[in-house]
Amino acid sequence: MRSIGVRELKSQASEIIQTVRNHRARYVITYRGEPVGLLTPLDKIPEADRSPALPSDQAVWDELDRLAEEIGRGWSSPQSSAEGLSEMRR
């Protein structure tokens, strides 16, 4: 198994991914000479490693609306949030 430094991985990412995909190559990724990860081909992502389902777009918007209401109830500044952000950017 070949070792590859982070810089080389960054500069040759496309070629390395093609090698992993087409030739089933495996790489030990190193940072300053120390192994930090493994790049290996996958046939299938194991069920235990899958991310939980992402919330729907509507659920995200509903949560943002809920948070906006909560923040609004505690807002004590005479400025609006938009005015406060605008002032912070100056």
Secondary structure, 3 states (H helix, E strand, C coil): CEEEEHHHHHHCHHHHHHHHHHHCCCEEEEECCEEEEEECCCCCCCHHHCCCCCCCHHHHHHHHHHHHHHHHHHCCCCCCHHHHHHHHHC
